[in-house]
């Protein structure tokens, strides 16, 4: 496992690329199960770009809870979207960054040697990844591959959750429960970037310093104190934990405030579905708002905005660990424990 604290300096790629090998190393799974049981790393044919597609030499990929759900097929109620009998995705990795090495017919947005990143339909945990040209976003000068690859699923969820679902306005007070991991660490940073006057972050003891470093004005260590005992009320409650009863969540909002549900504790079969369905009902006729449960949409516009913030020094992703491709089963197992501190990366 590689665990350096500094991202390597990214050099400009040349406008020519070495020949693409016929085979590559890739994480792979054919059926659902615990990552350590079903995910292997094997040699497979290198994909070739079809018309409109771009092949990228992966320099960094980031790990998301989404990858764990696709590998395990859990919870069961999600199987229609994950794949009923077998996984729709067989290579983990929804976020990838690297260099363009081959382009399909009709590609005009990218050329060989371009440095790009994307939120893709799996395939990031491999030496090469393929996606439509519109999905790949240019990486600006001053942004590393490692920084860029963190800006997919987790950052989009935090951004859309606060800005769109929570309708966060300048000068508002925000509560973020579950303020660690990929989504939570980005939520703290983006709440301040979007103009929140005060951010209260709730996390465990080991994540307190990271939340403060990310810009939180106050951090509640839930192992030692209860956020409900503070007597404070918030304009936006970004709930990335889902552990408080909904009636208690309601009480933490000012009149007109908004509750944004991101996740909740899970079981093999049904949970968190009942809570997801109940959220709008608990807030109806209360003078407070709670949009129905949503999943972040892939947005090239949002990805471009996020990477611009990193390039300008206004947003710094929190990277916890770097893993080799051969360690993909283990990092996916750990992701399923849901105790990450920022983003973990796979370096092929």
N, C-alpha and C positions, 0 to 999 in steps of 0.2 A: 504493500500500500504506500502510495506517495502522499505525504502530508506536509508539503511546504507551505509557508505562510505568504509567499509572494508569487504572483502569476508570472510565468516567463515572458520576457519581452517578445512581442509579436513583430516579426519583420515583414516587410512588404513582399508579397509573393511575386514570382516572375510571371510573365505573360505566356510562358510555355510550361507544360507540365510533363513529367516523365511518363512513359507508357503505363497505362493502368494494368495491373496484374490480372490474370484470369481468375484468380481466387483471392479470398480475403478471410480474415478471422472475424467471427461474429458470435455474439450471444444468441441463443436460439432456444425456443420451447415449442412443443407440438401439442401439449395438453395442459390442463389446469392443475395447479398444485402448489405446494410450498416451493419458493424459489430455489432453495438448496436441493430440492428433489427433481425439479423439472427443467431448470435452466442449465444448459451446457454451453461451452464455448467451442466452436468447431470451425473447420475450414469449409467454406461454401463458395459457389461461383460469385464473382463480383457482378452486381447488376449493371445493366447497360441502359443508358437513358433512351426512352422513347421520345417521339416528337413532343416538344414543349417541356421536357424534363431536364434536370441538371444533376449531375453526379458530383459529390463533394468528398474529398479526402477529410475524414473527421479528425479534428485536432482535440476536441473536447465535447463531451455530452453531459447533460445534467440529469439527475435522478429525481423523479416525481412520485408522489403517492399513486398517481395514475398508472405508472408502470407496474406497481405492486398489484393494483386491482386487475389489470389485464392479465398478469401472470397467474394469479390465484383464481380469477373468475368470481371474486367475492365483492360484495354480497350477492347471493343468488338472484335477487330480483333484478340485478343489472345485467344478467346474462343476455337478454335480447340485444343490448347494445355492444356487449363485449364479444359475443359469439355464443350461440346456444350450445352446440356440441363440441366445438373446438374454437380456440382463440382466433379472432379476426387478425390480430397482430401476432406474429411469431418471433419478431426481433424487438426487444424492449428499447426504450429510448425515444421520448417524444420531443426532446430538444437536442439540437446538434449545431456545431459551428466548425468551419474548416475552409478549405480552399477548393475552388471549382477545378475539376480535372477533366470533365467531359460534358458536352452539351448535346441535346437532341436537336433534331431538325426543327427549325422555326424559333429557336430560342434567341431572343434579342435583348433581354434584360441583363444578361451576364456573359462574361467571357472567361476563357481559361486563365487561371491565376487569381481571379477575384476572391476576396475573403468575405464570407457570408455566414449567416446563422438563420435558424428557422425553428418553428414549432411544427413538427412533421407527424405523419401518421405511423409512428414507430420506425425503427431502423437505426436509431442513433447509437446503439451499443454495438458498433461494428467499425471496421476500418474505413468503409465507404458507405455513404448514405445517399439515397435518391429521393427527389421530391420535385413537384412542378416548379417552373421557374418563378412564378408569382409568389411562392412561399418563402423563397430565400431573400433575406434582407442584407444589404451591404453593411459591413462593419466599418465604422469610421476610424480615422487615425486616433491613436491613444486608447483604444479599447482592445483588450486581449480576447482571444478565443474563449478563455475561461469565463470572463465576465459576460460576454455576449450570450453564451449558451445557457446562462441562468435566467434569461429574460423571456422565456417562453411561458409554459403552462402556469407556473407559480406567480410570476410577476403580472401576467395578464389577469389572473384570478383576483389578485389584490387590487389592481388598478380598476378593473371593471366593477368589482364589488364595492369599492369606495366611491368612485366617480359616478357610475351609472346606476347601480342598484341602491346605493346609499345616498346618492345625490349630495355628496359632501360639498359644503360651501365654505368660502373663506371665513375664517374666524370661529368655526364651530369646534366643539369639544367631542373627541372621539375616544371610545373604549374599544380596545382590541384584545379579545380573549384568544389564547393560543398564539401568543406573539413570538413564537419561535418557528423553526422549520422554514421551508421555502416560502410558503404563502404568508405566514405570520411575520417573518422578518421583513419581507417586502411591504406588507401592510403598514408597519410602523414607519418605514422610510417614506412611503408614498403618501401617507396621511399628512405628514408635515410638508411634503413637496406640493401637495394639492391645496395647502393653505389652512390646515387645522391649527387652531390657536393653542390647543392643549391635547396631548395624546397620553392616555393611561393604558399601559400594557400589562397584561396578566400572563405570567409564565412561571415555570419552576425555578428553583434556586440557581441551578447551573446556567440559566439563560438570562438572569437579571442584568449582568454587566453588558451582554450583547444587546439587549433591548435598549439600555441607556445609551450605548454607543451608536445605536441606530436612530436616535433622536427622540425617544420617549421622554416625556416630561416627568412622568411618575411611573414606577414599576411596582406592581403588586405581586409578591411571591405567594402563589396560592397555597403553598405548603405551610405558610405561617400566618396569613391573614386572608380575610374574606372581602372581596371587592364590594359586596353588598353592605358591609359594615362601614364603608367610608362615608355614606350619606350623600354621595355625589350623583349627579344626573348628567346624561350625555345626549348630544344631538344625533350621533351615529354610534350604534353598537355593532361592530364587525365581529361576528362570533365564529371564530375558527376553532372552537373547541366543542361547543354544543353540549356542555355538561350541566349547565344550570337549567332548572325548570323554566318553561316559557313564561309562566306567570311572574317569575322573579326577573326574567330578562325585561319584561314590560316595565317593571318598576324602576329599572335603571335608565330609562329614557325620559327626557323632557317631553312636554306636550308637543306634538308635531314631529317628534324624533323618529328615527328609522332604525329598525332591526334588520341586519343582513346576516342570513344563515349561510355559512360556508360548508360546514361539515358537522358531524355528530358521532358519538361512539357507535361502533358497528358490531353486528353479529354475522354469523354465516348466512342466515336466510333473509331476514326482513329488515332489521335495523340498518340504517337510520330512516327507512322509508316513512314510518308513522310520524316521526317528528317533522320530516320534510313536508308532509302533507298537512300537518297541523298548524304550521307557522302562520299562514294568513288568517286562519280562524281565530287564533289566540289574540290577534291584534285588531280584529274587526271591531268597529264601533268604540274604539278606545281613544281616538284622537292621536294615535300613533300608527306608524306605517311599518309594514313588513312584506316586501315583495315575495312572491312564491320562490321556492328554491330554484336556483339557476346554476348552470355550468358555464364557465367562461368560454367565449367564442374565439376562434383563431382570428387575429386581426393584424394584417400587415401594417396598418396605420399605427396601431398601438405599439407593435414591436419597434417600428422606426422611431416613435416618440421616446420609448424607453431607452433605446440605445443612444439617442441624442442626449438624454439626461446623464447617462454614464459618461459620455464623451466630454460633457461640459463640467463634470465634477460634482453634479448635484445629486447623483444617486450612486451608491457604492454597494453592490451585492455582497452579501455575507456568505463566504465559502467556508464550509466546515472541513471537508476532507476531499482528497483526490485518490481515486482507486484505479487500478489497472483493469483492462478488459477482462482478464482472467478471473478477477474478483467479482464479476457481475452478480453471480448467485448470492454472495454474501452481502453485498451492498443492498440488493433488493430485499433480502431477509431483514436487514436492519431497518430499511425504510418502512417495512410493515410493523415495526414497533412504534412508529409515529412519535419518536422523541428526538427528531433531528434538530440541529442548531444551524439554521441557514441551509444552504444548498450543498449537496455532495456531487462530485463530478466523476465521470468515467473517462480516463485518458487512454484511447486505443494505442 
